[in-house]
Amino acid sequence: MSMLIYAIGFALIFPSMSSLVAKYSSQHIRGKAYGIFYAFYSLGSFLGTSITGAFSLTPTGAFFSAAVFLLVMSIGSFAILKRNSHFLANKEVSRY
């Protein structure tokens, strides 16, 4: 049952994320962008299950720890973007 839920989530998230990579990367770096995306997606899938198993987390505990991790990473990302906003304001997004 849990693999069925995982497969449904994978079927919904992976194509939409792939289309975002295609939309926001130029043709000359699209292969590199897909490679980085696939690497981090696979790493996240591997580490998520490994950490859950290593710490013997319950499904609720695993969900909570993932939520906290993603919240911390989001706050960190926004802080970095805010600090570098002067750099981003002077660049065209479509070139990247």
C-alpha positions as a printed NumPy array, in Angstrom:
array([[  0.   ,   0.   ,   0.   ],
       [  2.813,   2.415,   0.841],
       [  4.531,   1.73 ,  -2.487],
       [  1.267,   2.519,  -4.26 ],
       [  1.12 ,   5.907,  -2.516],
       [  4.791,   6.505,  -3.36 ],
       [  4.157,   5.635,  -7.022],
       [  1.197,   8.008,  -7.251],
       [  3.256,  10.827,  -5.722],
       [  6.15 ,  10.063,  -8.054],
       [  3.808,  10.031, -11.066],
       [  2.475,  13.468, -10.126],
       [  5.646,  15.237,  -9.024],
       [  8.36 ,  13.972, -11.366],
       [  6.831,  15.06 , -14.715],
       [  5.895,  18.478, -13.386],
       [  9.385,  19.046, -11.992],
       [ 10.927,  17.894, -15.272],
       [  8.799,  20.385, -17.178],
       [  9.951,  23.158, -14.831],
       [ 13.583,  22.254, -15.547],
       [ 12.862,  22.426, -19.286],
       [ 10.985,  25.71 , -18.949],
       [ 13.572,  27.563, -16.879],
       [ 16.817,  26.33 , -18.446],
       [ 18.225,  27.382, -21.776],
       [ 18.946,  24.776, -24.432],
       [ 22.713,  24.891, -24.075],
       [ 22.616,  23.952, -20.359],
       [ 19.46 ,  21.813, -20.322],
       [ 21.378,  18.516, -20.199],
       [ 23.365,  19.678, -17.197],
       [ 20.195,  20.969, -15.519],
       [ 18.452,  17.616, -16.   ],
       [ 21.501,  15.784, -14.687],
       [ 21.592,  17.881, -11.522],
       [ 17.838,  17.498, -11.067],
       [ 17.947,  13.704, -11.464],
       [ 20.939,  13.418,  -9.137],
       [ 19.321,  15.382,  -6.321],
       [ 15.955,  13.696,  -6.813],
       [ 17.577,  10.261,  -6.572],
       [ 19.692,  11.346,  -3.624],
       [ 16.604,  12.595,  -1.814],
       [ 14.741,   9.354,  -2.452],
       [ 17.683,   7.322,  -1.189],
       [ 18.444,   9.444,   1.864],
       [ 14.808,   9.765,   2.883],
       [ 14.296,   6.023,   3.13 ],
       [ 17.753,   5.41 ,   4.583],
       [ 17.363,   7.954,   7.364],
       [ 13.879,   6.681,   8.167],
       [ 15.258,   3.154,   8.452],
       [ 18.432,   4.118,  10.317],
       [ 16.6  ,   6.009,  13.018],
       [ 13.671,   3.571,  13.135],
       [ 11.238,   6.417,  12.642],
       [  7.525,   5.841,  12.535],
       [  5.71 ,   7.144,   9.456],
       [  4.552,  10.154,  11.488],
       [  8.076,  10.796,  12.776],
       [  9.541,  10.469,   9.282],
       [  6.988,  12.907,   7.882],
       [  7.642,  15.385,  10.692],
       [ 11.432,  15.182,  10.306],
       [ 11.135,  15.672,   6.529],
       [  8.838,  18.651,   7.061],
       [ 11.276,  20.255,   9.501],
       [ 14.202,  19.628,   7.135],
       [ 12.348,  21.158,   4.185],
       [ 11.284,  24.142,   6.272],
       [ 14.875,  24.802,   7.363],
       [ 16.129,  24.442,   3.785],
       [ 13.41 ,  26.803,   2.501],
       [ 14.232,  29.463,   5.065],
       [ 17.922,  29.119,   4.228],
       [ 17.218,  29.411,   0.504],
       [ 15.12 ,  32.531,   0.972],
       [ 17.805,  34.071,   3.171],
       [ 20.463,  33.418,   0.527],
       [ 18.247,  34.79 ,  -2.243],
       [ 17.454,  37.894,  -0.217],
       [ 21.126,  38.489,   0.499],
       [ 21.991,  38.08 ,  -3.194],
       [ 18.963,  39.953,  -4.54 ],
       [ 21.14 ,  42.791,  -5.823],
       [ 22.95 ,  40.268,  -8.028],
       [ 19.715,  38.685,  -9.281],
       [ 18.144,  42.068, -10.048],
       [ 20.924,  42.847, -12.531],
       [ 20.667,  39.542, -14.447],
       [ 18.128,  38.214, -16.89 ],
       [ 16.537,  34.99 , -15.662],
       [ 15.924,  33.711, -19.191],
       [ 19.671,  33.426, -19.858],
       [ 20.118,  30.849, -17.129]])
